Amino acid sequence: MTLSRRQFVKGASVAGAVAATPFSINKAIAANKELRIYAWAGYITDEMLADFKAKTGINATFTPYGTNDELMNSLRATDGTGFDIIMPTVDRVPGYVDYDLIQPLDVKRINWDGCLESALAGSDVGGIVKGKRYFAPSDWGTEAIAYNKDYAKTSKELSYGDLWLPENAGGVTVRGHSALVGIGLWLEKAGKLPFPLLDSYKNEKAMRANFDVILKVAAEHKNALAQFWSTENEAQGAFRTNGAIIGQTWDSTAFKLQLEGEPIAYGAPKEGALAWMEGFVIPKNANNVDSVYEFINWYYTPEAGAMFVKSTGYNSTSKGADALLPAETKQFFQDSYSEQDLANLWWWPIQEPWYVALRNEYQDRYLSA
C-alpha cells in the first residue's frame, strides 16, 4: 500500500456533510433475520449491536477471534460457511480469494459517501483482486513501541532496537512474526540485510535470505523477553501482570493501559510504525448478505464509527467519526504521532499464502529458539 497517514488525516478533515444512510430492508422482515459477525475481540460492543438493531431492526450476534490466522483457518475449515461478515486486514484478502472463501462486494449497495475517500483509495491494493472489490475499509491502526515511562530505557530517537537495550532485558513483550519484521526494519536501516525488506514479500529467495539474518539476531536477544503475545488481551497482560516495561504492540494496547492509569507511552520508531487496515468482507457462503450491506452502511455513519473508536482505540474510516470522539482518544493520537511519524508509516505489504507459510515457519523457529 502506498497511502500515507498524512493522506488519511487529510481525508478525515474534509468529512463535510454525510448523506443520510439508506437502511433499505423492511424492518418487519429484518426482525426475523440474524446477522452473524465474526470480528476481532473487542471490536463489536453491546452498545453497537443495540444501536444497529435500533436503526435497522436486524438482530446481530458477534463471535470474536484473536488473529488473522485464526480467522483464515476457521473459514478454510468450513469452506466459507458459518458467518455473514468478517474483518480481515487488507493485505490478507488476496489469500482468501485464492482459497475461494469470499465473494465480491456489490459496490452499488454501499453508501461510500460515508467512508473516507482516502481509506477507500488506500484499500485498492489488496481490497481489489482481478478487478473486483472484496473489501470495504473499516479501520486502521499501527504496531509500534509501547513503553513504561517510569522504567523503560529508550533512545532519544525511538527505534525498534530500543527493545533490545541491555537496560530493558527481561521486560520486553513482542508478537513473534511482527517482531521479526521490526528487527528486519532495524537491521535494514543499519544496512545489514542482504535484500530490501520489501523483497521478502516478492519471492522465497529474498525472504529466506533476509529472515535467516533476522532470526539469528532475534534468537540472540530472546532472553530479553518477558513474554510473547498474540492477542490484545495477552499484550495488555504482559504489562499489567507479567513484568513487561517495553514492547512492540498495537496502538490499542497502550491506549487501553493509559485509560487504566498506567504510565504507558506509545510512539512510532524512526524505522516507521507498522500500519495496517481492516475492513468488511463477505464469506462465500454467507446466508444473510442483505443484512451485511445494512451493517456496512450503518457503520459508515459518524455515530457508529465513533462507537467503534471508543471501543478499540483504532481509527475509524467513517466520515465525521473523529468529531465525536472523547478528549482522551484525541489526546492519545496527538501524543503518539508527529507529522513525520505519519508520513513515515510502513504499510504491511500483501501477504500471499506462500509468504504466510514461510513467515509462520520462521515464527515457530523464533518461538522455540
N, C-alpha and C positions, 0 to 999 in steps of 0.2 A: 504494500500500500504506500502511496506517496503523499497522502493528505497530511498536512501538518496540523498540530494542535492550534496554531495561530489561526488557521482557516476555520477550525471549529469555533473558536472564540468569535471570529467574525460572523460566522453563520448564526451563532446564538444571539448576537447583539442586534441582528436585523430580524428579530422574530416577527415584529409587526402584528397586524390583526390576524387571528387564526379563524379560519372558516368554521362554522358550526359543523360538528361531526354528524354524518348521516347514519344513525342507527336504524337500519332498514328492516330488520327482522320483526315480524309481528310479535308483540310481547306475549300474546296468548300461546303462540306456537313455541316461542323461545323458552317459556317457562318449563316446557316438557323436555328440553334438551339439556345436556350437561357437557360443558367444555372441560376436557382433561388436559391440564397444563403440566408439562414436565420441564422444570427450570432449576437454576442454581439455588442451593439452600439459602434462605433468607431473602429471595427476590420478590416473592409474592406474599403479601401480608393479608390478614383477615380484613383489614380496612380496605385494601384494594379490591378484594373479591366482593365485599359488600357494596362498594361503590359501582363496580362493574355490573352487578345484578340490579342495582337500583336504576342504572342508566339504560340497561338493555333487557332486563327480565331474565337473563341467562344465568343459570347455576354453573359454577365452575369449581373444580377441585384442583388442588396443587400437590404434586409429588416432587420432592427435591432430589437433586443429585449433587455430587461434590466436585467432579472433574469432567473434562471433555471426554476422556477415555471411558469413564463410566457411562456417559450418555451414548457414545458410539457403540459400546459393547451391548448395551441394553437394546438399542434399535436393531443391531445386527442379529441379536438372539431372537427377536420377534419379527424380523423382516419388515420393520417399519410399522408395526401394529401396536396398539395399546394406548397411544396418546394422540391428541389432536394438534398440539403445538409444542415446539421445543425451542431452546435458546442457545445454540452453539456459537462459538466465536467464528468470525467470518473466514479466518484462514483455514478452518477445517471443513467448510461447506463443500468444496470440490470432492473431498473424500466421500461424503455422503452420496453425492451424485454418482461417483464411480461404483459405489456399492448398491445403487438403485434403491435408496432408502427414503428419499424425499421427493416432493413434487414441486413443479414451478408454481410461483405465485400468479394469480390473476391480478395483474397490476392495476387494472381498471377498477377493481373493487376496494382499493386502498386510498384513504384520504391523505395523499402525500403532502398536501398543504400544511398538515400538522407536523411534518417531520423536517428537521433542519436540512436545508439543501446541501450543506457541506457534508453531513453524515451520509446522505444518500449517495452523493458523488464518491465519497471515500469508501463506500462499500461495493463499488463496481468490481474491484479486483477481489475475487473470491465469491462475492454475492451473485455475480452473473457468470453463468457457465454455459458455454456454447450458445450465447445469445439469449438465454432465458434467465430471468431473475428468480432466485430462490430465497432471498434474504431481505427482510425489512429491518433496518437497523434500530436497535432499542437503546443501547447504552454503550459507553466506552470508559476505559479507565487505564490505570498503569500499574506496573510492578516495579518498585524501586527500593529505596533504603528507608526502613523504619528503625528508629533508634531511641534508646532511653537517654534523655538529655542529661541526666544526673550521672550516669555510669559508663556510657559507651564512648569510645575514642573514635573520632572522625578527623579526616584531613580538612584543611581549610577549604579545599575544593572537593566536595563529596565524590567518592569513587566506589565502584564495586570492590576494589581492592581493600577498602576500609574494613570490610567484613573479616579480612584475614590478618589484620594488625595483631601483633602479639598481645596487646592490652585487652583485646576482645575475646581471647581464647577461652573456650568453654561456654561462651554466651551467645553463640550465633545460631540462627534458625533460617533455613532455606528450603525451597521446594527442589527436589532432585533435578529434574530436567531443565528448569529455568535457571537454576544456579549455574549449571554448565554453560548456558548462554551468557549469563552475567560475567562469568570468568572469561568466556570467549571474547566478549567486548573489551574487557580489561586487558587481556593479552594482545588483542588486535591493535589497540591504541598504543601499546608498547612495541609493536612490530614483531610479535613473537608467534604469529600464526603462519602456516605455510600458504594458506589461501585466504582471501577476504571471507569474513564470516558468512556473508550472504551466499557465497558459493556453496556453502554446506547444504543449502536448500535446493540446489540445482542438480547435483549429481553425487553419487555414492563415493567416488574417489575423493572429492574435496571434503565431503562430510567426514569420512573416516580419518583423513589426514589431519583435519582440524581438531576433531574430537579426541583423537589419541593424545594430542598435546594437552588439550583442555582437561581430560580425565586425569592425566598424570599430576597436573597442578592441583586439581580438586582433591585427589586422594592424599596428596602431601599435607593438605590443610584440614583433613577430615576431623582430626582430633580437636579442632576449634569449635565443633558443633555442640550445641545443647540438645537439639533435636531437628529432624526433618519434619516438614509439614506438607500436606497435600490438599487440605481443605481449609476453608476460612476459620472454622472453629479450632482446628489444630494450630493454625498460625497465631491466633489470639491467645490460646492456651499456653503457647511457648513463652510468651511474655508474662502472662498472669501467674503461672504456677511452676514453670519448668526452667526458670533461670536465664531466659534469653534477654540480652540487653541490646542486641542489634540483629537485623535480619533483612533479607530480600523478600518483601511481602507485597501483597496488593495494597493499593491506597486505602481500601475499606478497612483493612486490619488496623492501621494506625488511626483512622477516623473513629472507629468504634472504641478503641482503647482510650483515645482522648476524651470521648464522651463520658467514660467511666472515671475520668480524673487522673489517668495515668500520664506521667511526664514523657509521652512518646511524640517525637517529631517525625516528619516524613519529608523526604527530598529526592530529587532526581540527580543521579550521579552524572559526572561530566561526560561519561560514555553514552548517556542517553537512557531515559526511563523506558522500559519495555511497555509498549502501548498495544492495546487490543480493542476490538469492537465485537459486541454481541448483537444478536438480533433474532427475530421471529422467523421460524422455518416450519413448514407443514410436512409431517411424515407421510410417506407414500400411501399408507392405508388408514389415514385419519378418517373417522366416520362422522365428524361434525364440522366440516370445513366452513359452512356458513357462519358458525359462531366464531371461528378463528378470525375471520375478517372483521367481525364486530369487535373482537378483543383488540386487534391491532388498531382499529380506528378509535376505540376508547382510549387506548394508550397514547395515541397521538393527540392528546389534549393537555393543556398546561397542568391541570389539576392532577391527572393520572401520572404524568411524568414527575411532578413534584413529590407525589406519594412514593414513587419508586426510589427517588434520590434519598428521601428521608429514611427509607428502609435500608438502603445499601451503602450510601456514601459515594456511589458512582455517578457518572454524568449522563443524564437522560438526553435522548435525541428529540424529545418532544419540544416543539417551539413554545416559548413562554414559560417553561417549567422553572428556569433559573430565577425568574422574578418572584416566584412563590416560595423560595427556599428559606429555611431558618437561617438566622445570622451565623450560627456556628458552622453550618455547612459552607457558606460563602467564605468564611474566615479561613477554614481548613484549606480550601483551594488556593486562596491568596498566599497563605503561609507556605504552601508546599511547592509552588511552581513560580519561577521567574519567567519573564518573556523569553529569555534564552533557553530555559528548560523546555518551554512549549514549542520552540522552533527546532528542538533537538531530539524530539521523541523518536524512539526506534520501534517502528511498527512491526509486529510479528509477520513474517512472510507466509505465503501459502505453505501449509504443512501437508503435503501429499502422503498417502498411505505408506509408501516406501520409506519416506523420511521419518514418519511417526514410529515405524517398526524399528528403525536404527536408533532413533532417539531413545526409545524405551530400552533398547539393548544397552546403550551407554549409561542410562539412568540406573538400570539394575546393577551394572558393574560398579557404579559410584556408591550405591546404597550398600553393597556387600563388600566394598573395598576394606 
